[in-house]
Structure formats: structure tokens, C-alpha cells
């Protein structure tokens, strides 16, 4: 009665002890068919991640997300900040793809392809096991010499430095990255600080934060409740077959076998879990479908002569005795929506021109009068060359015919991938205005007869 705070019977999070201290997870490696498949996929993804910054298509990087220059090259095509429609369509497509993939395969992405899992389980934990000799979930077998701990963190630092530089190559390109690496930090202090910050962030993540990124920071697990349905693929424990669980024994004193399920309560499914959960407690937010518990349990089942797949890929509907299946309302609607999204993206992409043009009004008086009683509006033409070749542009008035336009800078010349703003003077007769407004259409055309039409309103006298 004197204790105002109730003590929990178990830890609230798999990474927290009862007293709130950090519970370090050191999962035991369970070898099996699924681990071999994951390992092949992981190393293939690491190789792709490393190679992509060096791949070029038509002289352009395969992927280059140049944020400072606001140019994004994907699959050899360059997208600009003006491509807002393409960006919006693309993001909707990505969200729908996530919805469809999760509805079909659950959190397979988290356990098999997420960079956090791939690098944590197939790069950093193997390094840790090599230097520390860890086993199980709670600690190490013996005291690790200080030199081995120091060597481990040196290797961690080298790996994080490599990953950080490879990651930066996606945003600055391999050529600029090579210059940064070869130059002294004194010659480029800001890029050096960027590289140091990314390396330090990865050291913090993979050396300290680790599985907590999946459990605490990543929102994908929280989306699980709305993205999964009763037929989505999950890793599940067969309670009907496994319960009641008990220690394995051949017979009782009277020669009769005990009435127990196939689960012998060995705990291997718990000690091998990289997020520290007990899969026998049912579907949990922390489960990332890594399938280590499946390999661990199948190994035990083979040793005691019982059928495998006590823990297996299943669904909530199947666990309740239903048939389940991939074809259902959401898995039929999502692909149809994705086809529509892809069609819209392709239509907008194919309709894009080799240059962009925007007309803006100059700051200051909305209009002035000329000596011959005509109305002058000062405008700005913002032009962007989207091609890799120089471009010459000309502007003309389509309608009304008695409106004249003059570019202050003279000829409009744009270099490859260059954006420039030109200042224009648009002069119209006084009788072209109605209630202080006059509609004008301009045409901007390059030397290859590619043109754009711009419509805007002139401001003039109200009478």
C-alpha cells in the first residue's frame, strides 16, 4: 500500500527492462532455408546500393537526387521542381504500392529488404558476433578483452564511413564525392562536416539505437493495424497444434505420453528474434517478418521428430480455420488504381516539353502610359532549359495582334540545364482593355519548333 506505482509483471517494451533501463538484444543466429534466402537477397541489395551511383544512362546518372541544385535524375531522366504534377502522381503511386504490398505480403519489406534490417542483421551483427562471441538475447558468454571491443568499433567506423559516402553519392554524384574524398577537409569544411554528420548518424543508429529504430522511430509498424487485413501474410504460431506447451519428454511414469502440444517451450523463437518478442503471443507491432523464429522452430522440430512449420507464414483468417487467399476487394482495387496512376504519370511525362516557361508580373506600378497613350505592363519571363544542349528562344504575341512585346536583354539564350529570368515590356492600345483588363496570349518557341503558350492578363485603365 505504501508503493504508489505498480511494478509491471513483464517489460513494457522488448528493449526495456522492468526498471526502465535499456535491454540490449543480442539475438542468436538460427540457420535455415529462410535465412539463406534472406542472406542472398541482402547481399544482392547491398551490391545494388553500392553500384547504382556509378551507373549511367545516356551520359546521365541512373539516380542523382541533387537537392541543392533542385534537380532529380531518376532512371536517366531529369526532373525539376516545376514538375509538381509528376511528383504528386508519383507519391500517390508510392503510397498505393505500399498499401498493395502490405495487404498481400504483410511486413516482408521490413524483414527482407529494409536497409535498416539488411545492414543490421547481415553486416553489423556478424561483425559483433565475430568480435564478442555473443549468443542468445541477454549478453555474452565471457568477458570480452578491451582490444577486441576497440577493434569492433574501428570496423564499425570504417563500415559506417563507407556507407555514409555511398549514401551521399546519391545526392552529390560520384565525381563530386571523389573530389571531396581526395581534398583536405580544410579546403571544403562544409562538405566534410556533412560527411562527418552522416557517418556519426550511422554510428549512432547501428551501434546504439539499433532495433529501436524499428520499434520506436519507424512509423511503418504503427501503420500495420490499418494496412493489414485478415488475409495478409504474417508470421504466426499455430496455437492449435502447439498448445498446451511443455518440456519435451518421451513418456510419463505409467508409460503413457503426456497430452501436450508440439511446442516444447524451448524459447529458441524468443532468443533468435531481432526485436525481442515472443511470436507465440500472437501478431505484434514489433514483428518484422524476418522469419528467424521459423528457422529456429523448424530446427527443433526436426530434432524431436515432429512436423515442421509450427511457426510459419500464415494469416489471421487461416489461423481461425478459414481458407484465406490473395484475391479480395483491396487487392483488386489497388492494382486498378496503380494502372490509372501509371497512365496519368506517363501522359504528363510525355506531354512535357524540352523547356519550361512562366510569366510573372514585375514589382511596382501595375501599368504605365506611354507618350502615344498606350498602356505598358512590365513582366518577367522565367525560362528553364530542360535539355543538355544550348537553346535559343523567341517570343511573339498570338493575340491580340496589336500588342507588342520587347525583351530588355535582347536575344534569349539558355545553356544546357540553365534557368534564366528575362524582363519584358508589353505594350497594348488603350481600347484593348475592358474594365481594366486585357487577355493576352504569348508563344515561346525554340529553334526546333517546340513551343509553349502562355496566357495572362494585362492591367490597364478602368475606363
C-alpha positions in Angstrom: 0.0 0.0 0.0 3.0 2.3 0.5 4.1 1.9 -3.1 2.1 4.3 -5.3 3.4 2.9 -8.5 2.6 -0.7 -9.6 5.5 -2.7 -10.9 5.0 -4.3 -14.2 4.9 -8.1 -14.3 7.0 -8.0 -17.5 8.9 -5.4 -19.5 6.6 -3.0 -21.4 8.9 -2.8 -24.5 11.1 -5.6 -25.6 14.1 -3.2 -25.4 13.3 -2.0 -21.8 13.8 -3.8 -18.5 11.2 -3.5 -15.7 13.2 -0.7 -14.1 13.2 1.3 -17.4 16.9 0.6 -18.3 18.0 -0.4 -21.8 17.5 -4.1 -22.6 20.3 -4.9 -25.1 19.2 -7.6 -27.6 21.8 -9.9 -28.9 19.8 -12.4 -30.9 21.1 -15.9 -31.5 21.5 -16.8 -35.2 19.2 -19.6 -36.3 20.3 -21.1 -39.6 17.9 -22.5 -42.0 16.4 -22.2 -45.5 14.8 -18.8 -44.9 18.0 -17.3 -43.5 19.9 -18.5 -46.6 17.3 -16.8 -48.8 17.4 -13.6 -46.8 21.2 -13.6 -46.9 21.3 -13.9 -50.7 18.7 -11.1 -51.1 20.5 -8.9 -48.5 23.9 -9.1 -50.2 22.3 -8.5 -53.6 20.7 -5.4 -52.3 23.9 -4.2 -50.7 25.7 -4.7 -54.1 22.9 -2.8 -55.9 23.1 0.0 -53.3 26.8 0.3 -53.9 26.8 0.1 -57.7 23.8 2.4 -58.5 25.6 5.7 -58.1 28.2 4.6 -60.7 25.6 3.5 -63.3 24.8 6.0 -66.1 22.1 6.0 -68.8 22.8 8.2 -71.8 25.6 10.1 -70.0 23.4 10.8 -67.0 23.4 9.1 -63.6 20.9 6.4 -63.1 19.9 8.1 -59.8 21.1 11.5 -58.6 19.0 13.5 -56.1 20.8 16.8 -56.3 18.8 18.8 -53.6 21.0 21.9 -53.7 20.6 22.3 -57.4 16.9 21.1 -57.2 17.5 18.6 -59.9 16.4 15.0 -59.6 17.7 12.4 -62.1 15.9 9.1 -61.9 16.3 6.3 -64.5 18.3 8.7 -66.6 15.5 11.3 -66.8 15.9 14.7 -65.0 13.0 16.1 -63.1 12.8 19.8 -61.9 10.9 21.5 -59.1 8.4 22.6 -61.7 7.3 19.0 -62.2 4.9 19.3 -59.3 2.2 17.3 -61.1 4.6 14.4 -61.8 5.8 14.5 -58.2 2.3 14.4 -56.8 1.3 11.5 -59.1 4.5 9.6 -58.2 3.9 10.0 -54.5 0.4 8.8 -54.7 1.7 5.8 -56.7 4.2 5.0 -54.0 1.6 5.1 -51.3 -0.7 2.8 -53.2 2.2 0.4 -53.9 2.9 0.3 -50.1 -0.8 -0.4 -49.4 -1.0 -3.2 -52.0 2.3 -4.8 -51.0 1.4 -4.8 -47.3 -2.1 -6.1 -48.0 -0.6 -9.1 -49.9 2.7 -9.8 -48.1 2.5 -8.0 -44.7 5.8 -6.7 -43.4 8.0 -8.7 -45.7 9.7 -5.4 -46.7 10.8 -4.8 -43.1 12.4 -8.2 -42.6 13.8 -8.8 -46.0 14.6 -5.6 -47.8 14.6 -2.6 -45.4 18.1 -1.1 -45.3 17.9 -1.0 -41.5 17.3 -4.7 -41.3 19.7 -5.6 -44.1 22.7 -3.8 -42.7 21.9 -4.6 -39.1 21.4 -8.3 -39.5 23.8 -9.1 -42.3 26.6 -6.7 -41.7 26.8 -5.2 -38.2 25.6 -8.2 -36.1 28.0 -10.6 -37.9 30.8 -8.2 -37.0 29.6 -8.1 -33.4 29.4 -11.9 -33.2 32.9 -12.2 -34.6 34.5 -9.9 -32.0 32.2 -10.5 -29.0 31.1 -14.1 -29.5 27.6 -13.2 -28.4 24.9 -15.8 -28.1 21.3 -15.7 -27.0 19.5 -12.4 -26.2 20.9 -11.2 -23.0 24.6 -10.9 -23.1 27.9 -12.5 -23.9 29.4 -15.8 -22.7 32.6 -14.3 -21.2 34.3 -11.0 -20.7 35.5 -9.5 -24.0 39.0 -8.1 -24.0 39.2 -4.4 -24.4 41.3 -4.7 -27.6 38.5 -6.7 -29.2 35.9 -4.1 -28.3 38.1 -1.4 -29.6 38.7 -3.3 -32.9 35.0 -3.9 -33.2 34.2 -0.2 -33.1 37.1 0.6 -35.5 35.5 -1.8 -38.0 32.1 -0.2 -37.3 33.5 3.2 -38.0 35.1 2.1 -41.3 31.8 0.4 -42.4 29.8 3.5 -41.5 32.2 5.7 -43.3 31.8 3.6 -46.4 28.0 3.5 -46.1 27.9 7.3 -45.5 30.0 8.1 -48.5 27.9 5.7 -50.7 24.7 7.3 -49.4 26.0 10.8 -50.1 26.9 9.7 -53.7 23.1 9.5 -54.4 22.8 13.2 -53.6 26.0 14.8 -54.9 27.2 12.3 -57.5 30.3 10.1 -57.6 32.5 12.7 -59.3 31.9 15.4 -56.6 32.2 12.8 -53.9 35.6 11.7 -55.3 36.8 15.4 -55.1 35.6 15.6 -51.5 37.4 12.4 -50.5 40.7 13.4 -52.2 40.8 17.0 -50.9 41.8 18.1 -47.5 38.9 18.9 -45.1 40.3 22.4 -44.8 39.6 23.0 -48.5 36.0 22.0 -48.1 34.9 22.3 -44.5 31.1 22.2 -45.1 31.1 19.0 -47.2 33.5 17.4 -44.7 31.0 18.3 -41.9 28.2 16.8 -43.9 30.2 13.5 -44.4 31.1 13.5 -40.7 27.5 14.1 -39.6 26.1 11.3 -41.8 28.9 8.9 -40.6 28.1 9.8 -36.9 24.4 9.3 -37.5 25.0 5.8 -38.9 27.3 5.0 -36.0 24.6 6.1 -33.5 22.0 4.1 -35.4 23.8 0.8 -35.9 25.9 0.8 -32.7 23.4 2.2 -30.2 19.8 2.8 -31.4 19.7 -0.4 -33.5 16.3 -2.3 -33.3 14.7 0.7 -31.6 14.5 2.4 -34.9 12.0 -0.3 -36.0 10.2 -0.3 -32.6 10.1 3.4 -31.7 11.0 5.7 -34.7 9.7 3.9 -37.8 6.0 4.6 -38.5 5.5 1.5 -40.6 4.8 -0.7 -37.7 2.1 1.6 -36.4 0.5 1.6 -39.9 0.3 -2.2 -39.6 -3.2 -2.1 -38.0 -4.7 -0.3 -40.9 -2.6 -1.7 -43.8 -3.0 -5.3 -42.9 -6.3 -7.2 -43.2 -7.3 -10.7 -42.1 -5.8 -12.3 -45.2 -2.4 -10.5 -45.2 0.7 -12.6 -44.9 2.1 -12.8 -41.4 4.5 -14.9 -39.3 2.3 -16.8 -36.9 2.5 -19.5 -34.3 0.0 -22.4 -34.7 -1.7 -22.4 -31.3 -4.0 -25.3 -32.1 -1.0 -27.5 -32.7 1.4 -26.1 -30.2 -0.7 -25.8 -27.1 -0.6 -26.7 -24.3 3.2 -26.3 -24.5 5.6 -28.2 -22.2 9.0 -29.6 -21.9 9.8 -32.5 -24.2 9.6 -35.9 -22.6 9.3 -39.3 -24.0 6.7 -40.8 -21.6 5.2 -40.5 -18.2 5.7 -42.9 -15.3 2.9 -45.2 -16.4 4.2 -45.4 -19.9 1.7 -43.0 -21.4 2.7 -40.0 -23.5 1.8 -36.7 -21.9 -1.1 -34.8 -23.6 0.9 -31.8 -24.8 1.2 -29.8 -27.9 4.2 -29.7 -30.2 5.7 -26.6 -28.6 8.3 -27.8 -26.1 8.8 -24.3 -24.7 12.5 -24.3 -25.6 12.4 -20.5 -26.0 14.5 -20.5 -29.2 11.9 -18.5 -31.1 12.4 -15.8 -28.5 16.2 -15.8 -28.2 16.6 -15.6 -32.0 14.1 -12.7 -32.5 16.0 -9.5 -33.5 13.2 -7.4 -31.9 13.0 -9.4 -28.7 9.3 -10.5 -28.9 7.6 -13.9 -28.3 5.8 -14.8 -31.5 3.6 -17.2 -29.5 1.8 -14.2 -28.1 0.2 -13.5 -31.5 0.5 -10.7 -34.0 2.5 -7.9 -32.6 3.6 -4.5 -33.9 7.3 -5.3 -33.3 7.2 -8.3 -35.6 9.1 -7.5 -38.9 8.5 -10.9 -40.6 12.2 -11.7 -40.6 11.3 -15.5 -40.2 14.2 -16.2 -37.8 11.7 -17.8 -35.4 10.6 -20.1 -38.2 14.1 -21.4 -38.9 14.7 -21.8 -35.1 11.5 -23.7 -34.5 11.9 -25.9 -37.6 15.4 -26.9 -36.4 13.9 -28.0 -33.0 11.0 -29.9 -34.7 13.4 -31.9 -36.8 15.5 -32.8 -33.7 12.5 -34.1 -31.8 11.0 -35.8 -34.9 7.9 -33.7 -35.3 6.5 -31.9 -38.3 8.0 -28.5 -39.3 6.1 -25.2 -39.6 4.8 -24.9 -36.0 5.7 -21.3 -36.7 5.1 -20.5 -40.3 3.8 -17.9 -42.8 0.1 -17.7 -42.4 -2.8 -15.2 -42.0 -5.2 -14.3 -39.3 -8.1 -15.8 -41.3 -6.2 -19.0 -41.8 -5.3 -19.3 -38.1 -9.1 -19.1 -37.4 -9.7 -22.0 -39.8 -10.6 -20.0 -42.9 -9.0 -20.5 -46.3 -7.7 -17.0 -46.9 -6.4 -16.0 -50.3 -4.7 -13.3 -52.3 -7.8 -12.1 -54.3 -10.1 -9.8 -52.4 -11.5 -6.3 -52.7 -8.5 -4.3 -51.8 -6.0 -6.4 -53.7 -8.2 -6.0 -56.8 -8.8 -2.2 -56.4 -5.2 -1.2 -55.7 -3.8 -2.6 -58.9 -6.5 -0.9 -60.9 -5.7 2.4 -59.2 -2.0 1.8 -59.8 -2.7 1.3 -63.5 -4.6 4.6 -63.6 -1.8 6.4 -61.7 0.9 4.9 -64.1 -1.2 6.0 -67.1 -1.6 9.5 -65.8 2.2 9.8 -65.0 3.1 8.6 -68.4 0.7 11.0 -70.1 2.0 14.0 -68.1 5.6 12.9 -68.7 5.2 12.5 -72.5 3.4 15.9 -72.7 6.4 17.7 -71.0 8.5 20.0 -73.3 12.2 20.5 -73.5 11.8 23.8 -71.8 9.6 25.5 -69.2 8.2 29.0 -69.3 6.4 31.0 -66.7 5.3 34.7 -67.0 5.2 36.8 -63.8 4.4 40.4 -63.1 7.2 42.9 -62.2 7.1 44.5 -58.8 6.0 48.2 -58.8 3.2 50.1 -60.7 0.8 47.7 -62.3 0.9 49.8 -65.5 2.2 53.0 -67.0 1.1 55.1 -70.0 3.4 55.8 -73.0 3.6 59.1 -74.8 1.3 57.9 -77.5 -1.4 57.0 -75.0 -0.7 53.2 -75.0 -0.6 51.0 -71.9 2.7 49.4 -70.8 3.0 46.4 -68.4 6.3 45.1 -67.2 6.6 41.4 -67.0 9.2 38.7 -66.2 9.7 35.5 -68.3 11.3 32.7 -66.3 12.7 30.2 -68.7 14.3 26.8 -68.0 16.2 24.7 -70.5 15.5 21.0 -69.6 17.8 19.6 -72.2 21.5 19.0 -72.2 22.1 21.3 -75.3 22.1 25.1 -75.7 18.8 26.6 -76.7 17.6 29.8 -78.4 14.1 31.1 -77.8 11.9 33.6 -79.4 8.7 35.2 -78.0 5.7 36.5 -80.0 2.2 37.7 -79.3 -0.5 35.4 -80.6 -3.5 37.6 -79.7 -4.5 40.3 -79.7 -2.4 41.3 -82.8 -1.9 44.9 -81.9 0.0 44.1 -78.7 3.8 44.4 -78.8 6.4 42.8 -76.6 10.1 43.7 -76.2 12.7 41.8 -74.2 15.1 44.1 -72.4 18.0 41.7 -72.6 17.6 41.1 -76.3 18.1 37.5 -77.6 17.0 34.8 -75.2 19.8 32.2 -75.0 19.9 29.4 -72.5 22.8 27.0 -71.8 22.3 23.3 -71.0 20.0 22.8 -68.0 20.1 26.6 -67.3 17.3 28.7 -65.9 17.2 32.5 -66.5 14.7 35.3 -66.0 14.2 37.8 -68.8 12.4 41.2 -68.4 9.8 42.1 -70.9 7.8 45.2 -71.8 4.3 44.5 -73.1 2.5 47.5 -74.8 -1.1 47.4 -75.8 -3.6 50.0 -77.1 -5.9 51.7 -74.7 -9.0 50.3 -76.4 -7.8 46.7 -75.8 -8.8 46.9 -72.2 -12.3 46.2 -70.7 -12.8 47.1 -67.1 -9.1 47.5 -66.6 -8.2 44.0 -68.0 -6.9 42.6 -71.4 -6.3 39.0 -72.2 -3.0 38.2 -73.9 -1.5 35.0 -75.3 2.2 34.7 -75.9 4.0 31.9 -77.8 7.6 31.0 -76.9 9.4 28.8 -79.4 12.9 27.3 -79.7 14.9 26.6 -82.8 13.4 23.1 -83.0 9.9 24.5 -83.3 9.0 23.3 -79.8 6.6 25.9 -78.4 4.7 26.8 -75.3 1.7 29.1 -75.0 1.3 31.5 -72.0 -1.9 33.2 -71.2 -2.1 36.1 -68.8 -4.0 39.4 -68.2 -2.7 42.9 -68.7 -3.7 45.6 -66.3 -4.8 49.0 -67.7 -7.1 52.0 -67.2 -10.5 51.1 -65.9 -12.4 53.5 -68.2 
